[in-house]
Structure formats: C-alpha cells, structure tokens
Amino acid sequence: MSTSTTNIAATRPPQPANGSWTPQDSADLYGVSRWGGGYFAVGDHGRLCVRPRGPEGPSIDIAEIVAGLRERGLWAPVLLRFNDIMDHRMAALRHAFDRAIAEEGYQGHYEAVYPIKVNQQRSVCEQIRDAASRYRFGLEAGSKPELLAVLALTADSPKLPIVCNGFKDEEYIETVVLASRIRDRIYPIVERPSDLDLIIRIARQHNITPRIGVRIKPSAKGMGRWQGSAGEAAKFGLTAAQLVEAVEKLRGADMLSSLQVVHFHIGSQVCDIISFKAAITELAWTYAELRRMGAGITHINVGGGLGIDYDGSRSATDSSVNYDLHEYAADIVYRIKTVCDQAEQPHPNIFSESGRAMVAHGSMLVVEVLASSGLPGPVDAAAVKAQLDAMDDPPRPVVDLLSTYESLKDGRLAELSHDALAARDEAISLFQYGHLSLDMRATAERLFKAIAAGLLARPDAVDEDDILVDDVRPLAGVVRETFFGNFSLFQSMPDAWAIDQLFPVAPLRRLDERPTRRGILADMTCDSDGAITRFPATDGTEADDALLLHDIKEGEPYEVGIFLVGAYQEVLGDLHNLFGDTHAVHIELDDEENSWAIAEVVEGDTVREVLGYLQYDDNELRRAMRKDVERAVRTNRLSVADGAALMRYYENGLAGYTYLE
C-alpha cells in the first residue's frame, strides 16, 4: 500500500497572499490542470467545466449538466460519460503513433485493439466499434462471454481486427476457428501449449487455416501494481522453450504461415517508461527470430500497460506515469525498428491493447454531499477553568489539556504536541476504568481537538517544503471531518477500496470561494471502509489524507466530481448494501446549438432489480409484506390508512433508485 505525504495544504485552509480567493486558486488546489489531461478546467465563474474535445475545444459547465439532469428526474449519483472525450483519446492515440511512424520512416502501420474487459458496457463498446473504422482500431476479448459479445458487436464490421486472449476451452477455440470464415482478421492467441493442440485439431476438423498469435513470457517486467503479469511467474504465455516447440509443432502441421502475431503483456498501468524500453526490445528480437524460423508473423502486439496520470504528479508511482502518449509511441516504434533493421527483417504492424488510456478520462461520477460530521465548536477556556475549580479533585488529564490549550501561542511546538497526546490518552484510559465522567471526557475531547487545530495552524508546523513536521503529524487526522456523499464506493470506484487507487475529487461549484472544511468523503454504505481517505496531493506529490471542501448550505445542492473512473470501475463494482449501478448518461457536444446534448441515458438499478440479482422475487416480497401489514391492522397496531401508506412506500421503494432520492 502506498504511503501518504501529509501536506499542509490539506491540513488547514489555504491562504492566498492577497487574502482573496480566485477560481485559479481552486484549480491549483485541486490539481485540475495536472490530472485533467486538458479535458477539465475551472471556469472564471467558479464552476468546473469539461472540454470534451480537448483544451482548444468548447467548454461545458458540469454543474449545468447536473441541473439539467435533475430537471429530467435523474438525480445524483450519476455517471457522466463524455463521448467526445473517448473519441478524442482514440484520435490522440492514432496521432501519436502516426507521428512516430512518420518520424522514424517505419514501414508498418499501427492498430489499437480495445480490451472490452476495461469497460464492457454496451454503449462504450459500441462507440469504440463505430470509431474503429475511422481510426483503424479493433476489439479484444479475454473470455468466452466477451468473445460472443465482440462477434455480435462486429457483425456489420467484419474487417475489424479481433484479438482473442484468455483461458480457452474447446468451445472457445472452435467458435474462433469457425468465425474466421466470416471475420477477416480474428486472432486466437496461444497462451498455453494445450491451446495450440486444440487449434491444430479443430482447424483440420473444419478444413480451415486460421490466423493465430502466440503470447510469450518476457523476462522484462513492468513496474507498478501489476508487474507480476510478466516474467517467468506470469499467469499466461509461453517460455522460450515452449515457443520453439510450438514453432516445430506448427511446422509439422504445415501451419507455420498461420502464426501471424507475437504478443506479450507486462502489466496494467505501467508507471515507468524504462519498463517498456527493455520489454519491447525483447519482444522485437522474438519477432525477428520467429521470422528467421519461417513463421509468417506480420504483427507485434505490445499488449496493455499504457497508463494515465491519476494524481498529476508525473512520476513513476502507482497512481501516475513518468511519460506521455507521444513518448510511449515513439519508444515503441523506434525500438522495434532498430531491432528489425539490425536483424534485416521487415517492420511488423503494431497492435496495442491500450484500453485504460482510451476510456478512463471519458467518465466521471457526480456525487451530492449531503452532510458532514462537523467539528466541535470553539472552547470556552474560562468556563472550563471554572468547572475544574469547582471540583474537589479535578481530573489531571483535563487540567493538563487546559494548560496546553492556554499555551498554544507561546509554548514549544513539540512539547505542546506531546503533552496533548499524552493527556488525551490518559483521559481515555481513566474513562475506560470508570474514573472519569462522560462530561469530563467530552471536555477533554473538545480541548484536544482545539489544541490540534491550533498547533497545525502555527507557522512552525511545516518545514521549508510546506510538509508537516514529525512532531505534529499525529494530530493531522484529529481535525478531519467526514463528508457523507450519496454513493457507494464499492459499486462506483472499487479500486479505491481494493488497491488504494487514487482518483481526483473536486467540487463542481463555488470554486471562486475559499474552501474551509477539511475531511474525507464517506459513502452511504454501513461499512467503515466505504470512504475515500486518500486524494491527489495539492503540490503534485503522492497523496494527501484529506480534501478541502466548502460549508454545506441548507437547501443548496453541493456536488463533487470523482474523475477518471472510466476504466474498470463499472465492471468491477459490487452490490455491497444492495447499492446498484448508478444512472449513466452519455453527453455529446451539439455543434448546431453550441451546447451539450444527451446522447443516451442508461437508468440505474432499481431496488427490485438488485434484489432480483440475488434471487429475491418482488411478488413474494410484496405478498409477505402485505400479510404482515394486514395482521397488524387486525390487531390494531396499524390503522387501515397507515397500513395502506406503509404498503405504498414499500412498493414505491421497490420501484425506486437504490440510492437516496
């Protein structure tokens, strides 16, 4: 798990030099320009905007979209998918490789295949399929169900390349082999020696010569959470010895010309470009050697791994990358070309499976913040002193805390911090043994939190890099509130819980006001893990342990956006506490109206649907509930009117959104 840097900007409200607050201050605070990829910005009116066609394109007020959806009865939480961003990302990938190919005089061409496991939602896959003919892209399936989906998706696009990865049984391989009669370019990838035996047998059985690929286990590994995807311990792929055996087996079956793709994968979200350099060189030499041995290879598939910068730090860390799209493409093209020229082999065509880079930026989750836990109000030191003076034997830890509180401005920072922590711990211990009253414990708690806030606000609480010094770092979590958002972390962003993935979070409005509340963002589940507790750092370092937000005003919606959630989050989400899928709305730019338009609405799960996933029958539920209500009416525990109202609420609840409405 990553470690956090406690940055002062997340421990106390920022203080602009001129005493005012501007939208640019908010842009800097939330790091929008660092992680937004040019697609998001803070407008002069203090609202967060999206630029679906990149930094030079038109801008849309996201809060305006949310208000428009609310008028249509679509309440947060809602997932916004920006079709134009996904299209722009595909165009950027196309442009990066085309430029690298032109600069190097490379003789092959480039194609991206989208692994639908990254986001299998029909509307996402259909958009990528529709754009594939323009960008010479294709699709990748990693399982039998995904293969069946991809075959149907490409029914009207038979020339799109399809790469078939994953564990394969006989039915999977037979489906691919037969589909090669109606799909010009479908490539089953040999992941295990037994895959090849099945392919040869089934190809002979149906008198079909399919195009096939082979996945190797490179010795080079990636960097980051998924580096174990490569190397000798990798789950899939052939070793060098198994690869040579496969070549001879194909030669013996007179199918060596069918071997047209050599493929590898060094991990997802590879954070360091150096990892790609070594691995691509090894892959290119494997290609050259296979060509020398007589294989009909025309394509190198460099797999996935192209990462995105979730935290804006541009660093080789789990939530970032130290390279950009153009460097990635240039390194791949240059290294393959260099090896091929040296080996006197033709330049192969290049596949990549860059799914995260295609779709992550295109989706954001809008969450309404409903309330906060709040912090204790200011301490009345005189009243506390009077209370203690009136006691025959005032509790020592409370006396010590009051003394520390009164010395906040003049005492030594380290000494005050240590004294406060010791007195707090002593007060808790006394309460646990029955030697401290509840009201005195409450007084101790208020004093301790006031001391923590006061010490963190002192100039000497930070070093020259604006990082909290060790003496007060244990106090940072004390002055942190909990903001409650209407969403489920486990459904909408499970990677934040499962692998500690950072996602950018920022308010959608009031960005021309200085935020003064510091806290974490908790969801609506009853699980204590259901909270975002790490955020991209305000200074571009790794992570902060809190987020600065504004006061929640009665009767005024306050939404935050959670960004870069387009990859993996929807397909990995679960039903913790029976919170289902959120609404998903596809937004497109309307050039004629110079505004935004709704392209598609995928309504979120109802309670009835979620219960149905778990084999509950809503008719049986209603029947059981009605029997219970009628028993209560007969025994006068409910009036007829109250019973009817309860059944009405129950039935409306079954038909309603799983989130608060």
Buried (B, 14 or more C-beta within 10 A) or exposed (E): EBEBBBBBBBBBBBEEEEEEBBBBBBBBBBBBBBBBBBBBBBBEEBBBBBBBBBEEBBBBBBBBBBEBBBEEEBBBBBBBBBBBBBBBBBBBBBBBBBBBBEEBEBEBBBBBBBBBBBBBBEBBBEBBBBBBEEBBBBBBBBBBEBBEBBBEBBEEBEEBBBBBBBEBEEEBBBBBBBBBEEBEBBBBBBBBBEBBBBBBBBBEEBEBBBBBBBBBBBEBBBBBBBBEBBBEEBEBBBBEEBBBBBBEBBBEBEBBBBBBBBBBBBBBBBBBBBBBBBBBBBBBBBBBBBBEBEBBBBBBBBBBBBBBBBBBBBBBBBBBBBBBBBBBBBBBBBBBBBBBEEBEBBBBBBBBBBBBBBBBBBBBBBBBBBEBEEBBEEBEEEEBBEBBEEEEEBBEBBBBBBBBBBBBEEBEBBEBBBBBBBBBEBBBEBBEEEEBEEEBBEBBBBBBBBBBBBBBBBEEBBEEEEBBBEBBBBBBBBBBBBBBBBBBBBBBBBBBBEBBBBBBBBBBBBBBBBBEBBBBBBBBBEBEBBBBBBBBBBBBBBBBBBBBBBEBEEEEBBBBBBBBBBBBBBBBBEBBBBBBBBBBBBBBBEEEEEEBEBBBBBBBBBBBBBBEEEEBEBEEBBEEBBEBBBEBBEEEEBEEEEBEEBBEEBBEBBEBBBBEE
